[in-house]
Amino acid sequence: MANETRAIDVSELSSLTLLALHGKIAEELRSRGITRTLNNPVGDLAEYLFCKAFGWQQANNSHARVDAVDSEGIRYQIKGRRITTGNKSRQLGAIRDLSGAHFEYLAGVLFNENYEIVKAALIPCAVVVERATFVANTNSHKFLLRDDVWQASGVRDVTVELRRVIVG
C-alpha cells in the first residue's frame, strides 16, 4: 500500500484536477464506510476563493462567525456547498447567532461534484435573515442557496469572479 502512494505523482496536475480527484476519492471512501460525508474541503475552498477573488483578509479560526473582512471593514461569513448526484441539497453550513449581526454579507458558492463553480453570490445579511430557518436542535439557522436568491434585493452574482481564481 505505501508503495502505491509513492508511485502517484500529482505535482503536475492542475488544482481543479486535484479537487476533482479528491471528490472521487471521497466517494470511494464513503462507499467503503470509512467516511460519512463528501463535503470536505468545501468550506476551506470557498474561503480561499472569495478571499483571493476580492482581496479580503481571512479571519483566523477564533472568529466563529466571521470568515473574512475587506479593506473597508465589511465582514463576511463564507459558506460553500458541493452538490453531488447523491446529495443535491443546497443547504449551506449552519449559521450561528444570526440575530447577532456578526457579518454584513454571506458569501455563498455552489460547487458541482468535481469542485467546479456552479454559482456564487454575495448576499446581504438582511436577505439571509429573511430567508433562513431556525433549527432548534442545532441552535442555528439553515440557509438554502436556491436559484431565486440571485433575484433578491442587493444580491450580487460573483460567479465569474470566483471562476477566474480557480483556473489552473
Secondary structure, 3 states (H helix, E strand, C coil): CHHHHHHCCCCCCCHHHHHHHHHHHHHHHHHCCCCCCCCCCHHHHHHHHHHHHHCCEECCCCCCCCCEECCCCCEEEEEEEECCCCCCCCECCCEECHHHCCCCEEEEEEECCCCCEEEEEEEEHHHHHHHCEEEHHHCEEECECCHHHHHCCCCEECHHHHHHHCCC
